[in-house]
Amino acid sequence: MEKEKVIALGFFDGVHLGHRALLRRCREEADSRGCTAAALTFDNHPDNLVFGGEVGLLNTPADRRFLLENIGGMDEVLTLHFDKTMMSMPWEDFVTDVLIGVYHACHVVCGHDFRFGDRGLGTAALLKARCGELGLGCDVIAPVRREERIVSSTYIRALLEKGEMRRAVDFLGHGHLLSGEVVHGRQIGRTMGVPTANLCVPEELLCPRRGVYAGLAHWEGKSRPAVINVGMRPTVEGTNVNAEAWLLDFDGDLYGKTLQLSLFHFLRPEKKFGSLEALKAAILENAAETRRLLPTMR
C-alpha cells in the first residue's frame, strides 16, 4: 500500500519566504506522522489558461523542483497538468478524487489565499471544512510579511523587472535562479580574456532587468562567484536574450553541462560600449565588485 502523504498545495513559483512557511509546516506534520512530505504543483501556470495571458515565471519546472526539494525540504514534488478538464473540475472532486484518490493525502497545507476548482470556487476555508468532514487534517498558513508587505510571487516579479535584485533576494530567501545547458557562443569573451558560459533563457521565464549581476554559478557540486550578464549583448550585436556568466577563478570546459546561476546583486544596466576594450574594462570592474559583494561565497 502506498505511503500516506502530507501535501503542500500551491504553484510555488520562486519558492519564496511565504512558500517556505507553508512547506515548513508540511515537513513538520509529515515528520510527526511518519508520512511523506510532498508539494503539489502544476506544469504550467493556471492563470495562463484561466485568464488567457502569459505569466512570466520565476523558475523553470526543473528549478522549481530543485528548490522545493533542496530548500523546501520536500520528499516528493507532484506535478499535475493544468488543462481545461482540471480547470473545470468541481473543487469537491479535486479533494476526493485527486488529493485523496490519487495521492493518498492524510493532511494538507495551503496558503490563506489558496483557490482551486471550477471558477476558483474552492477556498482555503472551504478546503479546511471539507477536510474536517473527511477526516483529513488541514492547516491554512497566514500571509508572511516582510517590511510590512505580503511576500508574493507577483511582487517579486515586479522587483526583478525593475532590477531591484537585492530586495527580491530578501523576499525570496535565496538567489534568483536561472539555469540551463551551456551552449556554444561566439567566443568573443574568450578573445578578451573573460571567457563566458552561455545559457539561453527559456521564453516562458520572466527576464529580469537587462544588465550585469553579481552571483554564483553552480554545477556538479561546485560553485564559483560569477559576473552574469542578462540581455542582448548590444556591444557584440546580440539578437536574443541570454545569460552569460564569467566564472571567477575557474578555467575549464562547461559545454553541455547544466549550469545553475544564482543572481544576488544588480551591478549596472545593459549598455553598448564603443569598443571591446571598453567592454572588457567594465567587466573587470564588475568582477572586482562581485568579489567585494560576495567575499565568502565560493
Phi, psi and chi 1 to 4 in degrees:
 res  aa     phi    psi   chi1   chi2   chi3   chi4
   1 MET       -  136.2 -177.3  176.1  177.7      -
   2 GLU   -67.8  140.4 -173.7  173.1  -13.1      -
   3 LYS   -64.3  139.9 -165.3  173.0 -176.7  179.9
   4 GLU   -67.2  156.2  -72.0 -173.9  -41.0      -
   5 LYS  -125.1  144.3  -65.3  178.6  176.1   66.4
   6 VAL   -97.6  122.6  176.7      -      -      -
   7 ILE  -116.1  126.1  -60.1  178.6      -      -
   8 ALA   -90.4  130.1      -      -      -      -
   9 LEU  -108.5  132.1  -58.6  170.9      -      -
  10 GLY   161.4  172.4      -      -      -      -
  11 PHE   -85.7  -33.0 -172.6   68.2      -      -
  12 PHE    65.4   36.6  -59.9  110.7      -      -
  13 ASP   -70.0  119.7 -166.3   24.0      -      -
  14 GLY    93.1  -25.4      -      -      -      -
  15 VAL    47.1   62.0 -168.9      -      -      -
  16 HIS   -87.8 -172.9   53.4   59.2      -      -
  17 LEU   -62.2  -33.5  -66.8  178.6      -      -
  18 GLY   -65.4  -43.8      -      -      -      -
  19 HIS   -62.1  -37.4  -62.5  140.6      -      -
  20 ARG   -62.0  -36.4  -63.6  -92.2  -74.6  -81.0
  21 ALA   -63.2  -41.0      -      -      -      -
  22 LEU   -66.6  -45.3 -167.6  155.6      -      -
  23 LEU   -67.5  -35.7  -63.1  167.5      -      -
  24 ARG   -62.7  -42.3 -172.4  161.6   50.6 -111.7
  25 ARG   -65.5  -39.1  178.3   67.2 -165.3  110.0
  26 CYS   -60.0  -45.3  176.6      -      -      -
  27 ARG   -62.8  -42.9  179.0   75.4  -93.3  170.3
  28 GLU   -62.4  -45.4  -68.4  168.9   -8.1      -
  29 GLU   -66.3  -40.7 -173.0   65.8   26.6      -
  30 ALA   -63.0  -40.9      -      -      -      -
  31 ASP   -65.8  -39.3  -71.5  -17.3      -      -
  32 SER   -68.7  -28.6   70.9      -      -      -
  33 ARG   -95.7  -12.2  -68.9  171.8  175.1  -98.2
  34 GLY    71.8   31.9      -      -      -      -
  35 CYS  -108.4  175.3  -65.2      -      -      -
  36 THR   -81.8  133.8  -61.4      -      -      -
  37 ALA   -93.6  121.4      -      -      -      -
  38 ALA  -133.2  144.5      -      -      -      -
  39 ALA  -107.4  132.0      -      -      -      -
  40 LEU  -106.2  119.0  178.8   59.8      -      -
  41 THR  -131.5 -174.5 -177.5      -      -      -
  42 PHE  -121.6  156.8  -64.6  101.4      -      -
  43 ASP   -78.0  -19.2   60.1   -7.5      -      -
  44 ASN  -139.7  153.9   53.6  -34.8      -      -
  45 HIS   -71.1  125.9 -159.3  -67.1      -      -
  46 PRO   -54.2  -33.4  -28.1   36.5      -      -
  47 ASP   -62.9  -26.0  -75.2   -2.5      -      -
  48 ASN   -60.9  -38.5  -70.1  -18.2      -      -
  49 LEU   -88.3  -41.1 -173.6   58.3      -      -
  50 VAL   -64.6  -43.8  174.0      -      -      -
  51 PHE  -108.2   -3.0  -60.6  113.1      -      -
  52 GLY    71.6   22.1      -      -      -      -
  53 GLY  -112.6 -166.5      -      -      -      -
  54 GLU  -128.8  109.8  -73.3  -67.2  -29.8      -
  55 VAL   -83.8  121.1  176.1      -      -      -
  56 GLY   -71.1  114.0      -      -      -      -
  57 LEU   -80.8  151.8  -60.1 -179.8      -      -
  58 LEU   -78.3  -32.8  -62.4  174.8      -      -
  59 ASN  -135.5  153.3  -59.4  127.9      -      -
  60 THR   -72.8  162.0   62.9      -      -      -
  61 PRO   -55.5  -37.1  -29.1   37.1      -      -
  62 ALA   -66.6  -41.8      -      -      -      -
  63 ASP   -70.0  -35.9  -80.1  -14.3      -      -
  64 ARG   -62.6  -43.0 -169.4  160.5   68.8 -112.0
  65 ARG   -61.7  -45.1  175.2  179.9  -68.1  -86.7
  66 PHE   -56.9  -47.1  171.8   85.3      -      -
  67 LEU   -66.4  -41.7  -69.9  168.2      -      -
  68 LEU   -62.7  -37.6  -73.7  167.5      -      -
  69 GLU   -80.6  -44.1  -67.9  174.9  -15.7      -
  70 ASN   -92.5  -27.8  -69.2  -86.0      -      -
  71 ILE  -105.2  -39.1  -69.5 -179.4      -      -
  72 GLY   -81.1  -14.6      -      -      -      -
  73 GLY    73.8   24.1      -      -      -      -
  74 MET   -82.0  142.5  -65.5  -66.3   97.6      -
  75 ASP   -76.7  -35.6  -61.1  -43.3      -      -
  76 GLU  -137.9  150.8  -70.0 -174.6   31.9      -
  77 VAL  -120.2  116.3  177.2      -      -      -
  78 LEU   -98.6  125.3  -47.7  171.2      -      -
  79 THR  -118.4  118.9  -55.9      -      -      -
  80 LEU   -99.9  147.6  -78.6  172.1      -      -
  81 HIS   -85.9  124.1  177.0   55.7      -      -
  82 PHE   -94.2  108.5 -167.4   84.5      -      -
  83 ASP  -129.9 -170.7   54.9   15.0      -      -
  84 LYS   -64.9  -33.1  -70.2 -176.2  177.5  179.9
  85 THR   -64.7  -45.9  -60.8      -      -      -
  86 MET   -65.4  -40.0  180.0   61.8   63.3      -
  87 MET   -62.6  -35.1 -179.0  175.7   68.3      -
  88 SER   -96.4    4.8   59.8      -      -      -
  89 MET   -69.4  128.8  177.9 -178.4  -69.3      -
  90 PRO   -56.8  140.9  -24.9   35.1      -      -
  91 TRP   -61.8  -32.1   69.9  -93.6      -      -
  92 GLU   -63.6  -37.5  -60.4   92.7  -22.7      -
  93 ASP   -69.3  -33.2  -68.6   -8.1      -      -
  94 PHE   -61.7  -38.6 -177.5   79.8      -      -
  95 VAL   -67.2  -51.5  176.5      -      -      -
  96 THR   -78.1  -42.5   55.4      -      -      -
  97 ASP   -84.4  -36.2  -62.5   -6.7      -      -
  98 VAL   -96.0  -60.0  177.8      -      -      -
  99 LEU   -63.8  -44.9  -65.6 -179.4      -      -
 100 ILE   -89.0  -50.8  -61.8  175.1      -      -
 101 GLY   -66.1  -44.3      -      -      -      -
 102 VAL   -89.6  -46.1  175.9      -      -      -
 103 TYR  -105.2   -1.3  -66.0  121.8      -      -
 104 HIS    58.0   47.2  -51.1  -72.0      -      -
 105 ALA   -69.7  138.1      -      -      -      -
 106 CYS  -113.5  -13.3   61.6      -      -      -
 107 HIS  -161.1  141.1 -169.4  104.6      -      -
 108 VAL  -128.4  154.2  -63.7      -      -      -
 109 VAL  -132.3  133.0 -174.4      -      -      -
 110 CYS  -142.3  168.6   70.5      -      -      -
 111 GLY   -84.2  165.8      -      -      -      -
 112 HIS   -62.8  -28.3   68.5  -73.0      -      -
 113 ASP  -104.2   17.9   57.1   -8.2      -      -
 114 PHE   -65.4  129.9 -177.5   65.6      -      -
 115 ARG  -132.8  146.0  -58.1 -169.0   74.7   90.6
 116 PHE  -159.7  168.6   64.3  107.6      -      -
 117 GLY    82.7  178.5      -      -      -      -
 118 ASP   -52.3  124.4 -176.1   28.1      -      -
 119 ARG    58.2   19.7  -69.5  167.6  -70.9  160.3
 120 GLY    64.9   27.0      -      -      -      -
 121 LEU   -73.7  -21.7  -66.2  176.4      -      -
 122 GLY   -76.0  129.0      -      -      -      -
 123 THR  -121.3  170.1   64.4      -      -      -
 124 ALA   -60.7  -40.0      -      -      -      -
 125 ALA   -65.2  -43.5      -      -      -      -
 126 LEU   -66.2  -38.3  -71.4  172.4      -      -
 127 LEU   -61.4  -45.0  175.2   63.1      -      -
 128 LYS   -62.5  -42.3 -171.5  174.0 -178.4   66.5
 129 ALA   -64.9  -44.1      -      -      -      -
 130 ARG   -66.2  -39.4 -176.4   58.5  175.6  151.7
 131 CYS   -62.1  -39.3  -76.0      -      -      -
 132 GLY   -60.7  -40.0      -      -      -      -
 133 GLU   -66.1  -32.5  -65.0  169.0   -3.5      -
 134 LEU   -93.0   -1.0  -63.9  170.0      -      -
 135 GLY    82.6   19.5      -      -      -      -
 136 LEU   -99.8  148.6  -88.5   68.0      -      -
 137 GLY   -79.6  154.8      -      -      -      -
 138 CYS  -153.9  127.9  178.7      -      -      -
 139 ASP  -115.4  135.2  -72.9  -53.7      -      -
 140 VAL  -111.9  120.0  177.0      -      -      -
 141 ILE   -89.7  130.5  -55.5  -58.1      -      -
 142 ALA   -68.0  157.7      -      -      -      -
 143 PRO   -61.4  143.6   19.6  -31.3      -      -
 144 VAL   -97.0  130.1  172.4      -      -      -
 145 ARG  -113.5  145.6  -63.9  178.9 -178.6  -86.9
 146 ARG  -137.0  125.8 -170.0  167.2 -178.4   85.0
 147 GLU    53.3   44.3  -59.3  173.6   12.3      -
 148 GLU    67.9   11.4  -57.1  -55.5  -44.6      -
 149 ARG  -120.2  138.9  179.4  179.5  -74.1  -86.1
 150 ILE   -68.5  131.3  -66.5  176.6      -      -
 151 VAL   -73.1  124.4  178.1      -      -      -
 152 SER  -149.4  154.7   71.6      -      -      -
 153 SER   -63.0  -36.5  -60.7      -      -      -
 154 THR   -61.0  -44.8  -60.4      -      -      -
 155 TYR   -67.0  -39.8 -179.6   58.9      -      -
 156 ILE   -64.6  -38.4  -67.6  169.0      -      -
 157 ARG   -58.8  -43.0  -68.6 -172.6 -168.1  104.6
 158 ALA   -64.0  -38.9      -      -      -      -
 159 LEU   -63.7  -42.9  -68.0  174.5      -      -
 160 LEU   -64.9  -40.0  -67.4  175.5      -      -
 161 GLU   -64.5  -28.5  -71.4 -178.0  -42.7      -
 162 LYS   -90.2   -3.5  -68.4 -175.0  -70.3 -174.3
 163 GLY    80.1   15.1      -      -      -      -
 164 GLU   -85.4   65.7  -64.0 -176.3   25.7      -
 165 MET   -67.5  -39.2 -176.5   57.4   68.6      -
 166 ARG   -61.3  -41.9 -171.1   61.7 -109.0  169.0
 167 ARG   -69.6  -38.7 -173.5  170.8  174.7   82.8
 168 ALA   -60.3  -41.9      -      -      -      -
 169 VAL   -63.3  -38.5  167.8      -      -      -
 170 ASP   -60.6  -38.0  -74.3  -16.9      -      -
 171 PHE   -81.6  -30.2  -82.2   67.6      -      -
 172 LEU   -73.6  -41.1  -75.5  167.3      -      -
 173 GLY    87.7    7.5      -      -      -      -
 174 HIS  -163.9  168.7   54.9   80.3      -      -
 175 GLY   -64.8  148.7      -      -      -      -
 176 HIS   -72.2  127.3  174.7   56.9      -      -
 177 LEU   -94.6  136.1  -67.8 -171.6      -      -
 178 LEU  -132.6  131.4  -69.4  174.1      -      -
 179 SER  -145.5  161.0   66.4      -      -      -
 180 GLY   170.3 -178.8      -      -      -      -
 181 GLU   -80.2  138.5 -178.7 -179.9  -27.6      -
 182 VAL   -74.8  124.4  177.7      -      -      -
 183 VAL  -116.7  164.3  -61.6      -      -      -
 184 HIS   -73.9  134.1  -72.9  -85.2      -      -
 185 GLY  -111.0 -155.5      -      -      -      -
 186 ARG   -88.4   -3.4  -63.3  168.3   61.1 -175.4
 187 GLN    59.7   27.8  -60.9 -169.5  -27.0      -
 188 ILE   -68.7  -37.8  -66.0  173.7      -      -
 189 GLY   -59.9  -38.6      -      -      -      -
 190 ARG   -62.4  -39.3 -173.9  171.8  -61.3  -82.7
 191 THR   -66.8  -21.7   66.3      -      -      -
 192 MET   -93.3   -2.3  -64.7 -169.7  -62.5      -
 193 GLY    84.6   13.5      -      -      -      -
 194 VAL  -129.8   70.3  -72.5      -      -      -
 195 PRO   -64.3  134.5   24.9  -34.2      -      -
 196 THR  -117.2  150.8   57.8      -      -      -
 197 ALA   -96.2  126.6      -      -      -      -
 198 ASN  -104.2  132.0  -64.9  -87.2      -      -
 199 LEU  -125.4  140.0  -48.6  178.3      -      -
 200 CYS   -84.6  130.9  -68.7      -      -      -
 201 VAL   -82.5  119.4  177.6      -      -      -
 202 PRO   -56.1  141.3  -24.8   34.3      -      -
 203 GLU   -62.1  -28.7  -69.4 -176.3    0.2      -
 204 GLU   -76.1  -10.7   68.8  -90.0   19.0      -
 205 LEU   -84.8  145.4  -70.4 -170.8      -      -
 206 LEU   -69.2  127.4  176.7  142.4      -      -
 207 CYS   -87.1  119.6 -177.4      -      -      -
 208 PRO   -61.3  167.1   16.6  -23.9      -      -
 209 ARG   -48.8  132.0 -177.1 -177.2  178.3 -172.2
 210 ARG   -64.9  133.0  -65.9  177.6 -174.2  175.1
 211 GLY   160.0 -161.8      -      -      -      -
 212 VAL  -111.5  136.8  179.2      -      -      -
 213 TYR  -126.7  152.4  -65.0   82.4      -      -
 214 ALA   -96.3  131.3      -      -      -      -
 215 GLY  -161.6 -163.8      -      -      -      -
 216 LEU  -123.6  145.9  -66.0  176.2      -      -
 217 ALA  -111.3  133.5      -      -      -      -
 218 HIS  -124.0  136.5  -47.5  -85.2      -      -
 219 TRP  -162.2  136.4   76.9  102.9      -      -
 220 GLU    48.4   42.6  -62.3  179.6  -16.1      -
 221 GLY    79.4    3.0      -      -      -      -
 222 LYS  -108.7  157.0  -53.6  178.5 -174.6   68.8
 223 SER  -142.6  145.9  -64.9      -      -      -
 224 ARG  -143.0  145.3  -70.5  -71.2 -172.4  -80.7
 225 PRO   -60.6  149.1  -18.7   30.8      -      -
 226 ALA  -147.4  144.2      -      -      -      -
 227 VAL   -92.2  120.1  177.7      -      -      -
 228 ILE  -119.4  122.2  -58.2  163.0      -      -
 229 ASN  -102.5  127.7 -176.7   80.9      -      -
 230 VAL  -116.7  117.8  178.6      -      -      -
 231 GLY   156.6 -152.9      -      -      -      -
 232 MET  -101.8   -5.1  -56.4  -74.7  -74.7      -
 233 ARG    54.7   63.5  -59.4  171.1  -63.2  165.5
 234 PRO   -63.4  -29.3   24.2  -35.2      -      -
 235 THR   -63.3  -33.0  -56.0      -      -      -
 236 VAL  -107.9   19.0  -63.5      -      -      -
 237 GLU    59.3   49.8  -61.0 -179.4   -7.0      -
 238 GLY   -69.3  156.4      -      -      -      -
 239 THR  -122.1   -7.1   57.2      -      -      -
 240 ASN  -144.6  156.9   58.6  -68.7      -      -
 241 VAL   -71.5  129.7  175.6      -      -      -
 242 ASN  -147.1  173.5   79.1  -15.9      -      -
 243 ALA  -119.0  130.7      -      -      -      -
 244 GLU  -130.4  135.7   55.0  179.8  -18.5      -
 245 ALA  -123.0  129.9      -      -      -      -
 246 TRP   -96.8  109.5  177.2   29.8      -      -
 247 LEU   -80.3  119.0  -79.2   60.6      -      -
 248 LEU   -76.6  141.5  -54.0 -177.9      -      -
 249 ASP    60.7   38.0  -52.5  -45.3      -      -
 250 PHE  -138.8  138.4  172.6   77.0      -      -
 251 ASP  -139.8  108.2 -177.8   19.8      -      -
 252 GLY  -177.0  178.7      -      -      -      -
 253 ASP  -104.2  119.3 -177.0    1.4      -      -
 254 LEU  -111.0    0.9  -66.3  172.9      -      -
 255 TYR   -56.5  132.3  -70.2  122.1      -      -
 256 GLY    84.7   -9.4      -      -      -      -
 257 LYS   -88.9  154.9  -61.9 -176.7 -174.6  -61.2
 258 THR   -86.0  123.0  -63.2      -      -      -
 259 LEU  -113.7  132.3 -167.4   65.3      -      -
 260 GLN  -110.9  122.5 -171.7 -179.7   73.3      -
 261 LEU  -106.1  128.8  -56.2  176.1      -      -
 262 SER  -108.7  114.3  -63.2      -      -      -
 263 LEU   -92.4  130.1  -79.3   58.9      -      -
 264 PHE  -118.7  -37.4  -73.5   93.8      -      -
 265 HIS  -136.2  135.3  -61.4  -85.8      -      -
 266 PHE   -85.7  123.2 -178.4   77.5      -      -
 267 LEU   -97.1  -44.5  -59.2 -177.8      -      -
 268 ARG  -164.4  156.6   62.6  170.8  173.3   83.6
 269 PRO   -71.3  162.8   -8.2   20.4      -      -
 270 GLU   -62.9  139.3 -170.2  170.6   51.4      -
 271 LYS  -147.2  143.9  176.2 -177.9  176.8 -179.3
 272 LYS   -94.0  119.8 -175.8  171.6 -177.3  176.4
 273 PHE   -93.4  157.0  -68.6   89.9      -      -
 274 GLY   -75.3  -17.2      -      -      -      -
 275 SER  -157.2  163.6   66.8      -      -      -
 276 LEU   -66.6  -30.7  -68.2 -178.5      -      -
 277 GLU   -64.1  -42.2  -70.0   76.0   13.6      -
 278 ALA   -67.2  -38.4      -      -      -      -
 279 LEU   -62.4  -46.1  172.7   60.1      -      -
 280 LYS   -61.3  -41.4  179.4  178.1  179.2  178.6
 281 ALA   -60.8  -39.8      -      -      -      -
 282 ALA   -66.7  -40.8      -      -      -      -
 283 ILE   -64.3  -39.3  -66.2  173.0      -      -
 284 LEU   -65.5  -37.1  -67.7  176.6      -      -
 285 GLU   -63.8  -41.3  -71.0 -178.9    8.8      -
 286 ASN   -62.8  -37.1  -60.1  148.0      -      -
 287 ALA   -64.8  -42.7      -      -      -      -
 288 ALA   -62.9  -40.6      -      -      -      -
 289 GLU   -67.5  -37.1 -168.6  170.3    4.4      -
 290 THR   -62.2  -43.4  -64.0      -      -      -
 291 ARG   -63.1  -35.4  -66.4 -176.4 -169.2  -82.0
 292 ARG   -70.7  -40.7  179.6  179.8   64.6   79.6
 293 LEU   -76.7  -30.3  -69.7  168.9      -      -
 294 LEU  -122.6   57.9  -54.4  175.0      -      -
 295 PRO   -67.8  -29.7   27.5  -36.3      -      -
 296 THR  -105.0    1.6   61.9      -      -      -
 297 MET   -92.5  106.3  -67.1 -173.1  177.3      -
 298 ARG  -130.3      -  -65.8  -72.5 -172.8  -87.2
